[in-house]
């Protein structure tokens, strides 16, 4: 696994702290030290959160809410596999 940059380490820690509610982009902007009142900064934070989703390090179960993925033992059969689940 790649070593995460300090920004991504902070986002992962914030996702852990957010628990089941998930981390939103506005809170992520605050974690990154950005102006959370700026729409462009919030969208930049959302883009930063999408990258760990692509790597499987975070999950976006609800639009805009980022959480740690469930361990494989807790996922529904077929979840996360092409052609499986539905």
PAZA-72697 format. One record per residue: chain; x, y negated, z negated of N, C-alpha, C in turn; residue number from 1. Coordinates in steps of 0.05 Angstrom, whole numbers, plus 5000, padded with zeros to 4 digits. Atoms other than C-alpha are relative to their C-alpha. Layout:
BEGIN
<atom ch="A" n_east="X" n_north="Y" n_up="Z" ca_east="X" ca_north="Y" ca_up="Z" c_east="X" c_north="Y" c_up="Z" i="NUM"/>
...
***
This chain:
BEGIN
<atom ch="A" n_east="5017" n_north="5024" n_up="5000" ca_east="5000" ca_north="5000" ca_up="5000" c_east="5018" c_north="4975" c_up="5000" i="1"/>
<atom ch="A" n_east="4985" n_north="5025" n_up="4999" ca_east="5024" ca_north="4930" ca_up="5015" c_east="4998" c_north="4985" c_up="4973" i="2"/>
<atom ch="A" n_east="5001" n_north="5017" n_up="5024" ca_east="5042" ca_north="4882" ca_up="4959" c_east="4982" c_north="4976" c_up="5007" i="3"/>
<atom ch="A" n_east="5018" n_north="5023" n_up="4995" ca_east="4988" ca_north="4829" ca_up="4952" c_east="5013" c_north="4974" c_up="4993" i="4"/>
<atom ch="A" n_east="4990" n_north="5027" n_up="5006" ca_east="5005" ca_north="4755" ca_up="4954" c_east="4986" c_north="4991" c_up="4974" i="5"/>
<atom ch="A" n_east="5012" n_north="5011" n_up="5025" ca_east="4991" ca_north="4715" ca_up="4890" c_east="4971" c_north="4992" c_up="5003" i="6"/>
<atom ch="A" n_east="5028" n_north="5008" n_up="4995" ca_east="4927" ca_north="4687" ca_up="4921" c_east="4981" c_north="5024" c_up="5000" i="7"/>
<atom ch="A" n_east="5017" n_north="4976" n_up="4999" ca_east="4899" ca_north="4757" ca_up="4935" c_east="5000" c_north="5014" c_up="4973" i="8"/>
<atom ch="A" n_east="5000" n_north="4988" n_up="5027" ca_east="4921" ca_north="4782" ca_up="4867" c_east="4980" c_north="4985" c_up="4982" i="9"/>
<atom ch="A" n_east="5019" n_north="5016" n_up="5016" ca_east="4881" ca_north="4724" ca_up="4836" c_east="4972" c_north="5006" c_up="5008" i="10"/>
<atom ch="A" n_east="5028" n_north="4994" n_up="4991" ca_east="4820" ca_north="4740" ca_up="4879" c_east="4992" c_north="5028" c_up="4991" i="11"/>
<atom ch="A" n_east="5007" n_north="4973" n_up="5010" ca_east="4823" ca_north="4814" ca_up="4860" c_east="4994" c_north="4999" c_up="4970" i="12"/>
<atom ch="A" n_east="5005" n_north="5002" n_up="5029" ca_east="4828" ca_north="4796" ca_up="4786" c_east="4973" c_north="4987" c_up="4995" i="13"/>
<atom ch="A" n_east="5026" n_north="5013" n_up="5003" ca_east="4769" ca_north="4749" ca_up="4794" c_east="4977" c_north="5018" c_up="5007" i="14"/>
<atom ch="A" n_east="5021" n_north="4981" n_up="4993" ca_east="4729" ca_north="4804" ca_up="4828" c_east="4995" c_north="5020" c_up="4977" i="15"/>
<atom ch="A" n_east="5003" n_north="4983" n_up="5023" ca_east="4743" ca_north="4849" ca_up="4769" c_east="4985" c_north="4986" c_up="4978" i="16"/>
<atom ch="A" n_east="5014" n_north="5015" n_up="5021" ca_east="4721" ca_north="4795" ca_up="4720" c_east="4971" c_north="4995" c_up="5007" i="17"/>
<atom ch="A" n_east="5028" n_north="5005" n_up="4992" ca_east="4657" ca_north="4783" ca_up="4761" c_east="4983" c_north="5024" c_up="4996" i="18"/>
<atom ch="A" n_east="5015" n_north="4976" n_up="5005" ca_east="4637" ca_north="4855" ca_up="4751" c_east="4980" c_north="5006" c_up="5023" i="19"/>
<atom ch="A" n_east="5020" n_north="4991" n_up="4981" ca_east="4574" ca_north="4881" ca_up="4785" c_east="4986" c_north="4977" c_up="5015" i="20"/>
<atom ch="A" n_east="5012" n_north="5023" n_up="4986" ca_east="4549" ca_north="4811" ca_up="4802" c_east="5015" c_north="4992" c_up="5025" i="21"/>
<atom ch="A" n_east="4983" n_north="5007" n_up="4977" ca_east="4607" ca_north="4802" ca_up="4850" c_east="5010" c_north="4972" c_up="4999" i="22"/>
<atom ch="A" n_east="4986" n_north="5026" n_up="4998" ca_east="4652" ca_north="4744" ca_up="4866" c_east="4989" c_north="4986" c_up="5024" i="23"/>
<atom ch="A" n_east="5009" n_north="5016" n_up="4977" ca_east="4623" ca_north="4689" ca_up="4909" c_east="5022" c_north="4982" c_up="5010" i="24"/>
<atom ch="A" n_east="4979" n_north="5016" n_up="4987" ca_east="4661" ca_north="4644" ca_up="4956" c_east="5005" c_north="4974" c_up="4985" i="25"/>
<atom ch="A" n_east="4996" n_north="5025" n_up="5015" ca_east="4650" ca_north="4581" ca_up="4914" c_east="5019" c_north="5005" c_up="4976" i="26"/>
<atom ch="A" n_east="4983" n_north="4993" n_up="5023" ca_east="4681" ca_north="4615" ca_up="4853" c_east="5028" c_north="5007" c_up="5010" i="27"/>
<atom ch="A" n_east="4974" n_north="4993" n_up="4988" ca_east="4737" ca_north="4643" ca_up="4897" c_east="5016" c_north="4975" c_up="5006" i="28"/>
<atom ch="A" n_east="4986" n_north="5025" n_up="4994" ca_east="4753" ca_north="4572" ca_up="4919" c_east="5012" c_north="4988" c_up="4975" i="29"/>
<atom ch="A" n_east="4990" n_north="5010" n_up="5026" ca_east="4760" ca_north="4552" ca_up="4846" c_east="5025" c_north="5016" c_up="4992" i="30"/>
<atom ch="A" n_east="4978" n_north="4983" n_up="5007" ca_east="4805" ca_north="4612" ca_up="4833" c_east="5025" c_north="4993" c_up="5016" i="31"/>
<atom ch="A" n_east="4978" n_north="5007" n_up="4983" ca_east="4849" ca_north="4591" ca_up="4891" c_east="5010" c_north="4971" c_up="4995" i="32"/>
<atom ch="A" n_east="4992" n_north="5028" n_up="5006" ca_east="4853" ca_north="4520" ca_up="4863" c_east="4991" c_north="4980" c_up="5021" i="33"/>
<atom ch="A" n_east="5011" n_north="5017" n_up="4979" ca_east="4813" ca_north="4491" ca_up="4920" c_east="4976" c_north="4985" c_up="4991" i="34"/>
<atom ch="A" n_east="5024" n_north="5016" n_up="5006" ca_east="4757" ca_north="4439" ca_up="4919" c_east="4975" c_north="5016" c_up="5007" i="35"/>
<atom ch="A" n_east="5024" n_north="4984" n_up="4995" ca_east="4694" ca_north="4480" ca_up="4911" c_east="4976" c_north="4984" c_up="5010" i="36"/>
<atom ch="A" n_east="5022" n_north="5017" n_up="4989" ca_east="4651" ca_north="4420" ca_up="4932" c_east="5004" c_north="4996" c_up="5030" i="37"/>
<atom ch="A" n_east="4995" n_north="5002" n_up="4972" ca_east="4682" ca_north="4422" ca_up="5001" c_east="4991" c_north="5024" c_up="5015" i="38"/>
<atom ch="A" n_east="5011" n_north="4978" n_up="4985" ca_east="4643" ca_north="4465" ca_up="5049" c_east="5022" c_north="5015" c_up="5016" i="39"/>
<atom ch="A" n_east="4979" n_north="4986" n_up="4985" ca_east="4705" ca_north="4479" ca_up="5091" c_east="5018" c_north="5017" c_up="4982" i="40"/>
<atom ch="A" n_east="4984" n_north="4985" n_up="5019" ca_east="4744" ca_north="4502" ca_up="5030" c_east="4985" c_north="5025" c_up="4991" i="41"/>
<atom ch="A" n_east="5016" n_north="4977" n_up="5008" ca_east="4687" ca_north="4548" ca_up="5008" c_east="5000" c_north="5021" c_up="5023" i="42"/>
<atom ch="A" n_east="4999" n_north="4981" n_up="4977" ca_east="4685" ca_north="4578" ca_up="5079" c_east="5027" c_north="5012" c_up="5003" i="43"/>
<atom ch="A" n_east="4973" n_north="4989" n_up="4999" ca_east="4760" ca_north="4586" ca_up="5077" c_east="5004" c_north="5022" c_up="4979" i="44"/>
<atom ch="A" n_east="4999" n_north="4980" n_up="5022" ca_east="4753" ca_north="4624" ca_up="5011" c_east="4985" c_north="5025" c_up="5009" i="45"/>
<atom ch="A" n_east="5016" n_north="4977" n_up="4991" ca_east="4699" ca_north="4668" ca_up="5042" c_east="5016" c_north="5016" c_up="5021" i="46"/>
<atom ch="A" n_east="4983" n_north="4986" n_up="4980" ca_east="4746" ca_north="4684" ca_up="5100" c_east="5022" c_north="5016" c_up="4986" i="47"/>
<atom ch="A" n_east="4980" n_north="4986" n_up="5015" ca_east="4800" ca_north="4702" ca_up="5050" c_east="4989" c_north="5025" c_up="4986" i="48"/>
<atom ch="A" n_east="5013" n_north="4976" n_up="5013" ca_east="4751" ca_north="4750" ca_up="5015" c_east="4994" c_north="5022" c_up="5021" i="49"/>
<atom ch="A" n_east="5006" n_north="4980" n_up="4979" ca_east="4734" ca_north="4784" ca_up="5081" c_east="5023" c_north="5018" c_up="5007" i="50"/>
<atom ch="A" n_east="4977" n_north="4984" n_up="4993" ca_east="4805" ca_north="4807" ca_up="5093" c_east="5003" c_north="5025" c_up="4982" i="51"/>
<atom ch="A" n_east="4998" n_north="4976" n_up="5017" ca_east="4808" ca_north="4853" ca_up="5031" c_east="4977" c_north="5019" c_up="5005" i="52"/>
<atom ch="A" n_east="5022" n_north="4983" n_up="4993" ca_east="4740" ca_north="4880" ca_up="5052" c_east="5008" c_north="5018" c_up="5023" i="53"/>
<atom ch="A" n_east="4990" n_north="4985" n_up="4976" ca_east="4771" ca_north="4901" ca_up="5119" c_east="5020" c_north="5022" c_up="4992" i="54"/>
<atom ch="A" n_east="4980" n_north="4981" n_up="5010" ca_east="4827" ca_north="4937" ca_up="5080" c_east="4988" c_north="5020" c_up="4981" i="55"/>
<atom ch="A" n_east="5012" n_north="4981" n_up="5018" ca_east="4778" ca_north="4972" ca_up="5034" c_east="5006" c_north="4994" c_up="4971" i="56"/>
<atom ch="A" n_east="4993" n_north="5008" n_up="5027" ca_east="4804" ca_north="4935" ca_up="4972" c_east="4976" c_north="4987" c_up="4986" i="57"/>
<atom ch="A" n_east="5024" n_north="5012" n_up="5011" ca_east="4738" ca_north="4897" ca_up="4962" c_east="4977" c_north="5011" c_up="5016" i="58"/>
<atom ch="A" n_east="5025" n_north="4992" n_up="4985" ca_east="4666" ca_north="4913" ca_up="4982" c_east="4981" c_north="4976" c_up="4999" i="59"/>
<atom ch="A" n_east="5021" n_north="5021" n_up="4999" ca_east="4611" ca_north="4865" ca_up="5004" c_east="4973" c_north="5014" c_up="5003" i="60"/>
<atom ch="A" n_east="5026" n_north="4985" n_up="4999" ca_east="4547" ca_north="4902" ca_up="4986" c_east="4977" c_north="4981" c_up="5005" i="61"/>
<atom ch="A" n_east="5020" n_north="5021" n_up="4995" ca_east="4505" ca_north="4838" ca_up="4985" c_east="5015" c_north="4978" c_up="5015" i="62"/>
<atom ch="A" n_east="4986" n_north="5022" n_up="4986" ca_east="4521" ca_north="4782" ca_up="5034" c_east="5011" c_north="4979" c_up="4981" i="63"/>
<atom ch="A" n_east="4988" n_north="5021" n_up="5016" ca_east="4570" ca_north="4735" ca_up="5002" c_east="5008" c_north="5007" c_up="4972" i="64"/>
<atom ch="A" n_east="4993" n_north="4990" n_up="5027" ca_east="4581" ca_north="4777" ca_up="4939" c_east="5021" c_north="5022" c_up="5002" i="65"/>
<atom ch="A" n_east="4978" n_north="4981" n_up="4996" ca_east="4648" ca_north="4813" ca_up="4935" c_east="5007" c_north="5013" c_up="4974" i="66"/>
<atom ch="A" n_east="4994" n_north="4984" n_up="5023" ca_east="4662" ca_north="4869" ca_up="4886" c_east="5021" c_north="5020" c_up="5006" i="67"/>
<atom ch="A" n_east="4982" n_north="4977" n_up="4995" ca_east="4711" ca_north="4925" ca_up="4876" c_east="4984" c_north="5022" c_up="5012" i="68"/>
<atom ch="A" n_east="5015" n_north="4978" n_up="4989" ca_east="4691" ca_north="4985" ca_up="4918" c_east="4996" c_north="5022" c_up="4979" i="69"/>
<atom ch="A" n_east="5005" n_north="4977" n_up="5018" ca_east="4661" ca_north="5045" ca_up="4882" c_east="5021" c_north="5021" c_up="5006" i="70"/>
<atom ch="A" n_east="4983" n_north="4977" n_up="4995" ca_east="4708" ca_north="5104" ca_up="4872" c_east="4985" c_north="5020" c_up="5018" i="71"/>
<atom ch="A" n_east="5012" n_north="4981" n_up="4981" ca_east="4696" ca_north="5158" ca_up="4924" c_east="4980" c_north="5019" c_up="4985" i="72"/>
<atom ch="A" n_east="5017" n_north="4982" n_up="5015" ca_east="4665" ca_north="5202" ca_up="4870" c_east="4972" c_north="4988" c_up="4994" i="73"/>
<atom ch="A" n_east="5025" n_north="5013" n_up="5006" ca_east="4610" ca_north="5150" ca_up="4859" c_east="4985" c_north="4990" c_up="5024" i="74"/>
<atom ch="A" n_east="5013" n_north="5009" n_up="4976" ca_east="4594" ca_north="5134" ca_up="4931" c_east="4979" c_north="5021" c_up="5009" i="75"/>
<atom ch="A" n_east="5020" n_north="4982" n_up="4989" ca_east="4534" ca_north="5163" ca_up="4967" c_east="5013" c_north="5017" c_up="5021" i="76"/>
<atom ch="A" n_east="4988" n_north="4983" n_up="4979" ca_east="4549" ca_north="5222" ca_up="5013" c_east="4998" c_north="4986" c_up="5027" i="77"/>
<atom ch="A" n_east="4999" n_north="5013" n_up="4974" ca_east="4570" ca_north="5195" ca_up="5080" c_east="5005" c_north="4970" c_up="5000" i="78"/>
<atom ch="A" n_east="4995" n_north="5029" n_up="5001" ca_east="4581" ca_north="5124" ca_up="5056" c_east="5028" c_north="4994" c_up="5009" i="79"/>
<atom ch="A" n_east="4974" n_north="5009" n_up="4991" ca_east="4637" ca_north="5089" ca_up="5090" c_east="5013" c_north="5016" c_up="5022" i="80"/>
<atom ch="A" n_east="4990" n_north="4984" n_up="4978" ca_east="4646" ca_north="5142" ca_up="5144" c_east="4983" c_north="4995" c_up="5024" i="81"/>
<atom ch="A" n_east="5015" n_north="5004" n_up="4976" ca_east="4627" ca_north="5130" ca_up="5216" c_east="4980" c_north="5023" c_up="5005" i="82"/>
<atom ch="A" n_east="5021" n_north="4980" n_up="4994" ca_east="4562" ca_north="5166" ca_up="5233" c_east="4988" c_north="5013" c_up="4976" i="83"/>
<atom ch="A" n_east="5011" n_north="4987" n_up="5024" ca_east="4548" ca_north="5185" ca_up="5161" c_east="4982" c_north="4982" c_up="4984" i="84"/>
<atom ch="A" n_east="5016" n_north="5016" n_up="5019" ca_east="4499" ca_north="5161" ca_up="5109" c_east="4972" c_north="4994" c_up="5008" i="85"/>
<atom ch="A" n_east="5028" n_north="5007" n_up="4994" ca_east="4438" ca_north="5140" ca_up="5148" c_east="4988" c_north="5017" c_up="5022" i="86"/>
***
